[in-house]
Every structure is written in C-alpha cells, then in structure tokens.
C-alpha cells in the first residue's frame, strides 16, 4: 500500500494531523478508531496497538 497520511485520514474520517500524531505516538487511540484502523489494514486490533 502506498497511501499518504491524507489518504488514510480520509478513509478513517479524521484529520491528517491526527494520523501524524498517531505515527509519532502523540495520540491516544480510542477503541473505535483502533478498530477502524484494523479494518482498513485488514489486521487484528492487537496489531494496531503492538504494531
């Protein structure tokens, strides 16, 4: 996959800044957002937190 932060943000209905903060571990994920991320990447939710 070759998505930009903006692409992922649009899929998750969040801002690009939120994606950036998640990547830098500066954002505490809600369970809802974590499940959405797992769904987008077709992975288990555990991988979102351990990734």
ABEGO torsion letter per residue (X at the ends): XBBBAAAAAAAAGBBAAAAAAAAAGABBBBAAAAAAAAAAAGBBAAAAAAX
